Amino acid sequence: MAIYPFLTFNGNCREAMRFYQSCFGGELQFTYLGDTPGGKQFPLEIRQLVLHASLESEHVRLFASDLGGEEGVAAGNSISLWISITVPDQLKSVFQKLAKEGEVTAPLSPGILKGQWATLTDRYAVQWIFSAAGAG
């Protein structure tokens, strides 16, 4: 199991992640909304939003996106903890424990081990993203 910080931005993810790269070094990669299947249907300014960014160096693994969901980005919801788990039963167990008295925002599905995501906000308003190890 591994837990990673996942930052959410209001359209300035690319700028912020380049800044973090200048601070920490490492390899920076971006996937844009326009790169997704069907992404070309969106207006140019939407296609240029960062769907997923990763910065990996010797000591840092930082992930980010411009997509904050329907409610947008506000103080308190601009960071999530990303859990990457390789063992299906462990993934399900941790998800269920964190979801108790919380809110599941994207349910755990059988396909999660094929790279899908599941998300929840726990009882303390901490946002969690779940994926199979290596899916991100």
Long-range contacts (C-beta under 8 A, 24 or more apart in sequence): 1-83, 1-84, 1-85, 1-86, 1-90, 1-94, 2-83, 2-84, 2-85, 2-133, 3-81, 3-82, 3-83, 3-84, 4-61, 4-62, 4-63, 4-81, 4-82, 4-84, 4-136, 5-62, 5-63, 5-79, 5-80, 5-81, 5-82, 6-63, 6-64, 6-65, 6-79, 6-80, 6-81, 6-82, 6-129, 7-62, 7-63, 7-64, 7-65, 7-78, 7-79, 8-64, 8-65, 8-66, 8-67, 8-68, 8-73, 8-77, 8-78, 8-79, 8-80, 9-50, 9-64, 9-65, 9-66, 9-68, 9-73, 9-78, 10-66, 10-68, 10-72, 10-73, 11-49, 11-66, 12-66, 13-49, 13-50, 13-53, 13-64, 13-65, 13-66, 14-50, 14-53, 16-64, 17-50, 17-53, 17-55, 17-62, 17-64, 20-55, 20-60, 20-62, 21-55, 24-55, 24-57, 24-59, 24-60, 24-62, 25-57, 25-58, 26-55, 26-56, 26-57, 26-58, 26-60, 27-55, 27-56, 27-57, 28-53, 28-54, 28-55, 29-53, 29-54, 33-66, 33-67, 52-136, 54-136, 63-136, 69-105, 76-125, 77-127, 79-127, 80-119, 80-126, 80-127, 80-128, 80-129, 81-126, 81-127, 81-128, 81-129, 82-128, 82-129, 82-130, 82-131, 82-136, 83-128, 83-129, 83-130, 83-131, 84-131, 84-132, 84-133, 84-134, 84-135, 84-136, 85-130, 85-131, 85-132, 85-133, 86-132, 86-133, 86-134, 88-113, 91-130, 91-132, 94-130, 95-120, 95-130, 98-122, 98-128
